[in-house]
Amino acid sequence: MSRVARTTAAVALAVVALAGRAAAQRPHRSGLWFELGGGPAAVRVACAGCADVSFEAGSGGYLRLGGVLSDRVLLGVETFGFDDETFGFSAGDTAFVAETGTVAAVVLWFPWRSGAFLKGGVGIAEGSFTTTPTPGSPVIAEGVGVGLTFGLGYDVAISRKFAITVNAAAFITAIGDLVLPTSTVDDVIATMYVVSIGFTVR
């Protein structure tokens, strides 16, 4: 396990311990709320005609803001980005820098009288894969398509206005065909998985 993953796991355990001491009533987000966080992530890339499915580790971060629709339902906009500097489309290949991003409208639903919530959303996704031939200049392959996200989380109130939020989420991005220096990769679908710690202003 990487140092980042170990650190995130330790912080997550500490947050869960704090949650046990929190009041039974859900920490309430009122009016305009704002959330920022990040953590270790992984990406799974599949495509039409690919012999292998690529699965690589990286890091991810998000920004989320919105308003309150009701006591249990929040609406917002979320941006998420993933980065892997040693990505490859086949086993043993590390020639690409992979960057993917999603901008989505999201719904946060608090079904219980606690800080636990479920998340779902849909939006626009973008993927960028950069490689530098030897010799030569960097070559960038980009795709744009539909992005979906779903996940769960927990708000732990640290004061009336602030909370620590633990998230686990998946981001599915269908970014279409990518034209690489030596070939074309058809129907690329990248799925990112991320476990994150966020800071929420509420």
C-alpha positions as CSV (number, residue, x, y, z in Angstrom):
1,M,0.0,0.0,0.0
2,S,1.4,3.4,-0.9
3,R,2.1,6.1,1.6
4,V,-0.8,8.2,0.3
5,A,-3.2,5.3,0.7
6,R,-1.9,4.5,4.2
7,T,-2.3,8.2,5.2
8,T,-5.8,8.4,3.8
9,A,-6.8,5.2,5.5
10,A,-5.5,6.4,8.9
11,V,-7.4,9.7,8.5
12,A,-10.5,7.9,7.5
13,L,-10.4,5.7,10.6
14,A,-9.9,8.8,12.8
15,V,-12.9,10.4,11.1
16,V,-15.0,7.3,11.8
17,A,-13.9,7.4,15.4
18,L,-15.0,11.1,15.6
19,A,-18.3,10.1,14.0
20,G,-19.1,7.8,16.9
21,R,-18.9,10.8,19.2
22,A,-21.0,13.1,17.0
23,A,-24.6,13.9,17.8
24,A,-27.3,11.4,16.5
25,Q,-28.9,14.1,14.4
26,R,-27.6,14.6,10.9
27,P,-25.1,17.5,10.5
28,H,-27.2,20.0,8.5
29,R,-26.0,21.8,5.4
30,S,-28.0,25.0,5.0
31,G,-28.0,27.5,2.2
32,L,-24.9,27.5,0.0
33,W,-22.4,24.7,0.8
34,F,-18.9,24.1,-0.5
35,E,-16.7,21.0,-0.4
36,L,-13.1,20.3,-1.4
37,G,-11.1,17.1,-1.1
38,G,-8.9,14.4,-2.7
39,G,-7.2,11.1,-2.2
40,P,-5.8,7.9,-3.8
41,A,-7.5,6.7,-6.9
42,A,-7.4,4.0,-9.6
43,V,-8.5,4.0,-13.2
44,R,-9.8,1.1,-15.3
45,V,-9.7,1.7,-19.1
46,A,-11.5,-0.6,-21.5
47,C,-12.0,-0.1,-25.3
48,A,-13.4,-1.9,-28.3
49,G,-10.9,-4.3,-29.7
50,C,-8.4,-4.0,-26.8
51,A,-6.9,-7.4,-25.8
52,D,-6.3,-6.1,-22.2
53,V,-8.1,-3.9,-19.8
54,S,-5.7,-1.4,-18.2
55,F,-5.9,-0.8,-14.5
56,E,-3.6,1.8,-13.0
57,A,-3.2,3.7,-9.7
58,G,-3.1,7.5,-9.5
59,S,-4.6,10.4,-7.5
60,G,-7.9,12.2,-7.7
61,G,-9.4,15.4,-6.4
62,Y,-12.8,17.1,-6.4
63,L,-14.7,20.3,-5.8
64,R,-18.4,20.3,-5.0
65,L,-20.8,23.2,-4.3
66,G,-24.5,23.6,-4.2
67,G,-27.6,24.3,-2.3
68,V,-30.3,22.6,-0.2
69,L,-33.5,21.3,-1.9
70,S,-35.0,19.8,1.3
71,D,-33.9,18.5,4.7
72,R,-32.7,15.3,3.0
73,V,-31.8,16.3,-0.5
74,L,-29.0,18.5,-1.7
75,L,-28.3,19.6,-5.3
76,G,-24.9,20.6,-6.5
77,V,-22.2,20.8,-9.2
78,E,-19.1,18.6,-8.9
79,T,-15.8,18.7,-10.8
80,F,-13.4,15.7,-10.5
81,G,-10.0,15.2,-11.9
82,F,-7.7,12.1,-12.1
83,D,-4.0,12.0,-12.9
84,D,-1.6,9.1,-13.7
85,E,1.9,9.9,-15.0
86,T,2.8,6.3,-15.9
87,F,-0.3,5.0,-17.8
88,G,-0.3,2.5,-20.6
89,F,-2.9,0.9,-22.9
90,S,-1.2,-2.5,-22.7
91,A,0.7,-4.5,-20.1
92,G,4.2,-3.1,-19.4
93,D,3.4,0.2,-21.2
94,T,4.0,3.4,-19.1
95,A,4.5,5.8,-22.0
96,F,1.4,8.0,-21.3
97,V,0.4,10.7,-18.9
98,A,-3.3,10.2,-18.4
99,E,-5.6,13.0,-17.2
100,T,-9.4,12.7,-17.0
101,G,-12.0,15.1,-15.7
102,T,-15.7,15.2,-15.1
103,V,-18.1,18.1,-14.6
104,A,-21.5,16.9,-13.4
105,A,-24.8,17.9,-11.8
106,V,-25.1,15.8,-8.6
107,V,-27.7,14.9,-6.0
108,L,-26.8,14.1,-2.4
109,W,-29.4,12.2,-0.5
110,F,-29.3,11.8,3.3
111,P,-31.7,8.8,3.9
112,W,-31.0,8.5,7.6
113,R,-30.7,10.8,10.6
114,S,-27.0,10.8,10.5
115,G,-24.2,12.2,8.3
116,A,-24.4,9.4,5.8
117,F,-25.4,10.2,2.3
118,L,-25.6,8.7,-1.2
119,K,-24.5,10.5,-4.4
120,G,-25.4,10.3,-8.0
121,G,-24.9,12.5,-11.0
122,V,-24.4,13.0,-14.7
123,G,-22.4,15.4,-16.8
124,I,-19.6,15.9,-19.3
125,A,-16.3,13.9,-19.3
126,E,-13.0,14.6,-20.9
127,G,-9.8,12.5,-21.2
128,S,-6.3,13.5,-22.3
129,F,-3.4,11.1,-22.9
130,T,0.0,12.6,-23.6
131,T,3.1,10.7,-24.9
132,T,6.5,12.0,-26.0
133,P,8.1,10.0,-28.8
134,T,11.9,9.8,-29.0
135,P,12.8,12.0,-30.7
136,G,9.9,14.3,-31.1
137,S,7.4,16.7,-29.5
138,P,4.6,15.6,-27.1
139,V,1.6,14.1,-28.8
140,I,-1.8,14.6,-27.1
141,A,-4.9,12.4,-27.7
142,E,-8.1,13.8,-26.4
143,G,-11.7,12.6,-26.2
144,V,-15.0,14.1,-24.8
145,G,-18.2,12.3,-23.9
146,V,-20.7,11.5,-21.2
147,G,-19.7,11.1,-17.5
148,L,-21.6,9.4,-14.7
149,T,-20.8,9.3,-11.0
150,F,-22.2,7.5,-8.0
151,G,-20.9,7.0,-4.5
152,L,-21.4,7.4,-0.8
153,G,-20.0,9.5,2.0
154,Y,-20.3,10.7,5.6
155,D,-20.3,14.2,7.1
156,V,-18.6,14.6,10.5
157,A,-19.4,17.9,12.0
158,I,-16.4,19.7,13.6
159,S,-18.4,22.9,14.3
160,R,-21.6,24.5,13.3
161,K,-20.2,25.7,10.0
162,F,-17.6,23.1,9.1
163,A,-17.4,19.4,8.6
164,I,-15.0,16.7,7.5
165,T,-16.4,14.5,4.8
166,V,-15.3,11.0,3.9
167,N,-16.2,9.9,0.3
168,A,-16.0,6.7,-1.8
169,A,-17.0,7.2,-5.4
170,A,-16.8,5.9,-9.0
171,F,-16.7,8.1,-12.1
172,I,-17.5,6.5,-15.4
173,T,-16.4,8.4,-18.5
174,A,-17.2,7.4,-22.1
175,I,-14.8,9.5,-24.1
176,G,-15.1,7.9,-27.5
177,D,-12.2,7.2,-30.0
178,L,-8.6,8.3,-29.3
179,V,-6.1,8.8,-32.1
180,L,-2.6,7.8,-30.9
181,P,0.7,8.2,-32.8
182,T,0.6,4.6,-34.1
183,S,-3.0,3.5,-33.9
184,T,-6.6,4.5,-33.0
185,V,-8.2,3.2,-29.8
186,D,-12.0,2.9,-30.3
187,D,-14.8,3.5,-27.8
188,V,-12.7,4.2,-24.8
189,I,-14.5,4.0,-21.4
190,A,-12.5,5.0,-18.3
191,T,-13.8,4.2,-14.8
192,M,-12.1,6.0,-11.9
193,Y,-12.4,4.8,-8.3
194,V,-11.5,7.2,-5.5
195,V,-11.5,7.2,-1.7
196,S,-11.1,10.8,-0.4
197,I,-11.2,13.1,2.6
198,G,-12.8,16.4,2.1
199,F,-13.4,19.7,4.0
200,T,-16.9,21.0,3.9
201,V,-18.1,24.6,4.6
202,R,-21.8,24.4,5.3
